[in-house]
Amino acid sequence: MDVLVITVPLAAPLVAAVVARARRRPSRAVGWVTVVAAFVILASGVIAAMLTVDGEALTVGSVLRIDALSAVMLIVIGSVGVIATWAGVAFVETELAAGHVDDSDLRRYATLVPGFLTAMVLAVLANNLGVLWAAVEATTIVTAFLVGHRRSRGSVEATWKYVVICSVGIALAYLGTILVYYAARQSSLPSSSALDWDQLATHANELDPGVMRIAFALLVLGYGAKGGMVPLHSWLPDAHSQAPAPVSALMSGVLLPVAVYALIRYRVIAAGSLDPSFVRTLLLAMALTSLALATSLIIAQRDYKRLLAYSSIEHMGLVVIGLAIGTPLAIAAGLLHILGHGLGKAVLFCGAGQVLVSERTTQIAEVRGLLARRPVLAGAFGTGFLALLGLPPFSLFASELGLARATADAGFAWVIAVALTLLLVVFVSITVHLVPMILGSEASGPGDTAAVGSPAPLLVGLMALIVLGVVAWPLDQLLRSASLIGGTP
């Protein structure tokens, strides 16, 4: 049973990639195979959650492992993947009809998207930290081609920026991983298990604090770069704005959280080997700086896809605040925020893709009166922003409330005061940008009669956000178990 639960979510997207590669011409059938693969990942995450909710872990050798924390992340990957790939079926049809790219480009797209899902699944299933690093590195290679899908000047520039900055980040993470291995070898751990997370977490107090301090700082910078955190964040708005909408949804809703997931795993080791104040100060500095920078850039933003990208930096900053506090409540709220943010960004980026097809522009000032011409799309897009701003009854309201409570309980009321002030500025800024787009005086859009794709995946994502915000079951016990793995009392 353990082998099936672990191997099936890895095999499903691989099969979808092989099917896509074998077809000479992309088709709806190929797109739906990828949707099924994403659904298999989601179903596997649910099954894994039921098997690990009591604190048990499923393993295959010493390399792959599922516990409650991994199960949460599988659910995130699967749920965001279903929405993004579902919307991706219409994206492929639109690209074919518009003649933006040829069949070989679309076949590559249909192959790389399930490849991206495979790399993300491997990252959250890896017990060996070297395998985790390799899986995150693989995402850089895969998504580089996806960002440059249309081969325009802007997309090529964004691709190179993404590759260069994330390569620097992943190199820093590699150095950090080597130092963790060195510290493990200097303790009682044999070479065969010196990078196994469960062994490192158990023997964390035996690791050299001097080596681990440097290692953790490098890992925070390295994986923070993949998570869109300051100071190596500048790739994110360019890549998100140039990538196809379903790819942007996957990058924002899955790639960034998986990088933060890596930091959660390393934080457990660092908390057992280092002074907690060092770990907390480092993470808080990165989180608050990222949140402040994202807020300032959201105020002046004129492109709605880049606006969503900067919003991703803001939300990852909130999650890292929870990681810095590190209590079970903070970790549980952060994981719920990751899930809610992933669903919200899947809805909004896929909705942004449909707005782009309709209006043929990503400029906020050039989109007006969308509700009068595209009522369903405008309603889903606007509601997605309400969810992203943390309004009830959506799950982001519950997660932000949990983060605020956990931060205050830990004696860091000033942190939540700063964060809430910045969130208020974000709320006002996004509202100022959004209202004219949705409710402004109607302007005749060039694509008024164009087919923009089905609103079904957007509506499903919004319903999931409402359910998660209103009903605690069945995630409450799973989040509690996951928080005990990633948090410290």
N, C-alpha and C positions, 0 to 999 in steps of 0.2 A: 504493500500500500504506500509506504514511504516513497519508494522509487517512482511509482506512477504519479503521485501528487507533485513531485519535484520535476520529473522529466516531461510530463505532458505540456505544461505551460512553456517549456523551452522548445519542444518539438513542434507545437502548433504553428507559431509564426515562421519557423524554418520551412515547414511544408508549404506555407503560403508563398514564401519567397521563391521556392523551387518551382511552384506552379506558375507564378508570374514570369519567371525567367524562361520557362519552357514555351510560353505562348509568344508567337511572333507579333501579335497585335493586341494591345490592351483592350479589355472588354469589361462590361458590368460584372460578368461572372467572376473574373479575376479579382475585381474589387470586393465582391461579396465574400470570396474566400478569405481575404484579409480581415473582413469584419467578423467572420466566424472565428478566426484565430484569436482576435482580441476578446471575443466573448468567452472562448475557452480559457484564456488567461484569467478573466474575471471569475468564471466558475471555479477554476482551480484555487484562486485566492479565497473564495467563500468556503470551499471544502477544507483548505488548509487552516482557515480561521476556526472552523468547528473542531478540528483535530488538535489545535495548539492553544485554544483559548484558556485551558487550565494550566498553562505554563510549560507544557511538553514541547519538545523540538523533534522534527523529523530530519533525518540525515541520510545522505548517500556518501559513504566514505567519510573523509575529513574535508572534502572540498565544497560540497553543497549542503545547505542546511536551511530549513524553514522553521521559524518560530513565530510568535504572535506579531512581532515587529515586521518580519518579512511578509506575513500574510496581509497586513494592512497595506504595505507597498504594492503587493500583487493586485489587490483590489483597486488601488489608485491607477496602476498601469492599465489594468483591464477596462475599468470604467471610462477613463479618458480615451483609451484606445478605441473602444466601441464607437464613441461619439465622433472622434476624428476620422476614423476609417469609413464610417457610415457617410459622413459628409464628403469624404474623399472619392466616393463612387461618382457623385455628381461633379466633383472637380475634374476628374479625368474626362468625363463627357464634355464638359465645358471647354477644356483645353483642346480636345479633338475638334470640336465645332469651330472654335475661334482660330485654329491653326497656329497657335503660339509656339508649339513645339511639334516635333515629329514623333512617329511611333516608337523609335528607339529611346527617345527621352522619356516617354511615358512608361515604357517597359522598365526602364531603369528606376523610375519613381515607384512603380508597383512592386519592384523587387526590394528596394532599399527601405521602404516603410516597414514591412514585416521584419527586415533585418535589424532595424532600429529597435523594434519591440523586443526582439530576441536579446539584444545586448542589454537592454534595461532589465529584463527578467533575470538574466544571468547575474547582473550586478546585485540584485536584492536577494538572490539565492546563494550567493557566494559566502562560504564560511572562511575561505582562505582570502586574506586581504590582498594578496598579489593578484588573484583572479578578479577581485572587485576592481582593482586599479585597471587591469587589462580590459574589463568590460566597459568601464567608463571611458577609457581611451578609444575603444572601438566605436563609441557613439560619435566621437569627434570625426572619425573617418567617414562614417555613414552619413551623418547629417551635413557634412561639408558639401557633398554632392546634391543633397536635397535643397540646401539653401541656394545653391547656384543653379537650380533646376531650369530656369528660363534663359540662362546664359546672357543676360543683359549686362550692361556695364555696372549698374548698381548692384546686381546680385553677385557678380564676380568679385567686386570690391568687398562686399559683405562677407563672402566666403573666405577670402584671404585674411581678412581681419579676424574672423572667427577662428580659423585654423591657427594663425600665429599666436593670438592671445591665449586660446585654450591649450595650445601646445606648451606654452610657458607654464600655465597653471598645472597641467598634468605632469610636467617635468618636476615641478616643486612637490607635487603629491608623490611622485616616484621617489624623490630623495627622502621625503618623510617616511615612506614605506620601508626603504632600506635602513633608515635609522631605527625604526621600530624592530625590524628583524635583528639588527645589531644588539639592541638593548635586550631582546629576548634571548639571544645566544649567550649574552653575558650573565644571564640568570640560569635557572635550572631547566629551561625548555630545550628539548632537542631540536635539531635543524628541521626535522620532518614536520614539526608542529609550531615552529617559531612564528608563523604568520597566520595560524588558525585563530579566529576571533574568540571562540569559546575558551581556548587555552590562555590566550592573552588576557581576557577579562578575568579569569580565575586567578592568574598569577600577576596581576597588574602591580601589586605592592612590592614585587621583587624586581621590577624594572628600574633601571638607573634614571633618577629624576632629571639629571642634567641632560642626558641624551633625549629623554622623552619631551623635555620642554622645547628643545629645538625641533624635534620631529613633529610635535603637535602644531607648532606655529607654521611649519611648512605645509602640513596637511590642511590647516584652516585656509591658508592662502591658495593652495592648489585646488582643493575641492570647492572652495568658495568661488574661484574663477568659473568653474562649471556651473555653479549655482547662481551666477550673476551678481556676486557680491563685490563691493568695493575692496581693493582698488582695481581688480582685473575684470571690470564689469562692462567695458565699453563695446564689446562685441555684441551684446545682447540686443539693443534696439535695432542695430543694422541687420542682424541675422533674422530677427523676428519680422521685421518690416518687409524683407525681400523674399523670405521663404513662402512657398504656397501655404494657404490658410490652414489646411489640416496638419501640415508639418509644424507650423507655428504653434498650433494647439498642443501637439505632442511635446515640443521642446519646452514650452512654458509649463504645461500641466504634468509632465513626466520627467524630462531631463533635469530640470532645476531641482525638483524634490528628491530625485535619486542622489544627486550630489549632496544635498543636505542629509539624506539618509546615511551616506558614508560618514559624514561628520558625527551623526548620532552614535554610530558604532564606535568611532574613535574616541568620542567623548567619554564613553563608558570606561575605556582603558585609561585615558588621561586622568579621569576622576579618581581612579584607584592608585595612581602612581605620582600625581602631582598635587601641589597646593590648590584646593578648589578655587581660591581667589584668582589665581593666574588663569585658569581655564575660563572662569566666568568673565574676567576683565577682557580677555582677548576676544571672546565671542560677542560680548556686549559692544565693544568698540566697533567691530565690523558691522554688527547689526544696525546700530543707531546711525552710523555714518552712511550706510547704504540707504536706510529709510529717509534720512535727511536729504541725500542727493536725489533720490527718486522723487521726493516731494517737490523739490525746486524745479526739476525738469518737467514734471507733469504740469506745473503752472504755465509754462511757456510753450507747451507742445501744440503743434499744428497738424499732426498726422495721427489719425486714430489708431493705426496699427502700432506705431511707435509709442503712443499713449498706453496701449495695452502692455507693451514691452516694459516700459518704466514701472507700470503697476505691478508687474511680476517681481521686479527688484524690491518694491515696497513690501509685498506680501512675504517674500522669502526673508526679508529683514525681520518681520514679525515672528516668523517661525524660528529664526535663529535666536531671537530674544528668549523664546520659550526654551530653546536648547541651552542657552547660557544660564538660565535660572535652574534648570535641570531637575526640578522636583517631579514626581510622577504626574501631578496635575498639569504642570507646565508641558511635559512631554506629550501627555494625552491630548491636551488642547492644541499643541502644535501639529500632531498627526491628523486630528480632525480638520485643522486649517489647511493642511496639505491636500486632503481629499476634497474639501470644499473649493479651494482655489483651483485645483485641477479641473473639476467639473465646470466651474465658472469660466475659466479661461478657454476650455474646449468649446463652450457655447459661444463665447465672445469672439474668439479668433475665427471659428467657422462662420459665425454671423458676419464678421468683418469681411470675409471672403465673398459672401453673398452680396454685401453692400458694394464691394468693389466691382463685382460683375454688373450690378444694377447702375451704379453711378459713374463707373470708370475713373474713379479718383480715390485717393486715400487722404485727401486734404479735408480737414474738418470744416473749413469755411465754405467748401464747395458742395457740401451735402446739407440740404435743407428740406424740411417738410416731408421726411421719409414716411411718417405715419399715414399721410394722405394717399401715398402712392403704393406703399408696400406695408400694409397694416400688420400682417402677421410677422414679417421680418423685423419691422420696427419695434413691435411689441416684445418679441423675444430678445432683440438686441438691447433695448432699454431695460427690460427686466433683468437681463444678465448683469448690466452695470449696477442695478440696485443690489443684487446679490453680492457683487464684488465690493461694494461700499460697506458691506456688513450690516445691512438693514434686516430686521426680522421680517418674515419667519425663516430666512435662509440660514444655512448651517454656519456661514462665516460670522454671523452675529453671535452664535453660541460659542464658537471657538475663540473669537476675540474677547468675549466676556470671560472665558476660562483662562486665557492668557493674562488678562488684567488681574484677575483674582489671584492667580498663582504668583505673579510678580509682586503684588502688594503683600501677600502672605509671607513671601521670602524676605521682606524688608527693603524692597527696591521700589517704593512708591514713586520715587522721582523718575525712574525709567519709564513706568507706564504713563506718567504725566507728560513726559516728552513725547512718547509715542502717540498718545491720544491727541495731543496738540497738532502733531504732524498729520495724523489721520483726518482731523477736522479740516485742515488746509486742503488735503487731497479731496475730501468730500466736496468742498465748495468748488474747487478747480474743475473736477470731472463733471459736476453738475452744470457749470457754466459752459463747458465744451459740449455736453450731451444734449441739453434742452433744445438749442436751435436745430441740431441735426434731426431730432425726432419730431419736435413740435413747431419748428419755425415756419415762416411763411413758405408756402409751396413753391418750389422751383421745378421747372421741367427738366428732368434728368434724361440724358441721352440714351439710357438703357431701360426706359420705363417698361417696355414690352419684352425685355429679355428674360429668359428662364434663368433663375438664380439658384435653383436647387430646392430640395425638400426642406421644410422647416422642422420635420419630425425629429431629427437628432438634437436640434436645439431645444425643443419642447421637452424631450425626454430628460436632457441634462438639467433643465430648470426644475422639473418635477422631482428629480433625485435630490437637488439642493434643498427643496422645501421639506421633503420627507426627512432628510438628515437633520434639518433644523428643528423639526417638531417632535420627532420620535427618537428617543435615545436607543431603544432596542433596534437591531441586534448588535450594534457596534459598541455599546457601552462596556461590556465585559471584555471584548477584544482590545479596545483601547486601554482599558485598565491593565490587562496583562502585558500589552506592548510597552506601556509606560513604566512598568516595573523592570523591564529589560533595559530600557534606554535611560531611565532616570535614577536619581539617588535621593533618599529621604532628606 
